[in-house]
Amino acid sequence: DSFSHPTGIVVDANGKIYISDEIHNRIVRVDDMTGANPVTLSTFSGTDTFSQPTGIFVDTNGKIYVADIGHSRIVRIDDMTGANAVALSTFNGSDFFIGITGIFVDTNGKIYVSDANHNRIVRVDNMTGANPVILSTFNTTDSFSHPTGIVVDANGKIYVSDTFHSRI
């Protein structure tokens, strides 16, 4: 089965490749670049489904985090069976995501999200949305314009693809 608009990709500690397939509303895991042993997940926790999954991340414990743009939420599942799904769509009492495209989880479990339609980066401590930090400007006055991909290095530096400004 071919992909239709693959948007996110990550490789786990065992070398398995995870791809978010936005148009097919699914996550696909393959063993390697040959596409061997594909496993597809579109339904989790029994009946819930992805709606345009974009960003994807696998932490050191093998938990899978998905930026589910169509539902404006982050979904964390234990594995490719979709077990123990947890969703986060609001934080800070009433704030919410619109157009989340990128996701990264650091070694302390803090979750970084590119919230493209709000032109910001949001960091929360965990899947409860605790202690949100919102970054919409940097270098004092410059702002993001549709941030998409996000990565945090070992020193805590955040790298963002700022789509409409065509810069990193």
LINCOR-V6801 format. One line per field, one symbol per residue. phi: phi as a letter, one per 30 degrees, with the letter a starting at -180 (. if undefined). burial: 1 if it has 24 or more other C-alpha atoms within 12 Angstrom, else 0. Layout:
# LINCOR-V6801
phi: ???
burial: ???
This chain:
# LINCOR-V6801
phi: .ddbidcbaacddcidccbccdddhacbcbdaddidhdbcbbbbhibdbdbhdcdbbbddcidccbdcddchacccbdaddidhdbcbbbahibdbcbidbbbbbddcidccbdcddchacbcbdaddidhdbcccbbhibdbdbidbdbbbddcidccbdcedchac
burial: 000001111111000111111101111111000000000111110000111111111110001111111111111110110100111110100001111111111100111111111111111111101001011100000001111111110000011111100000
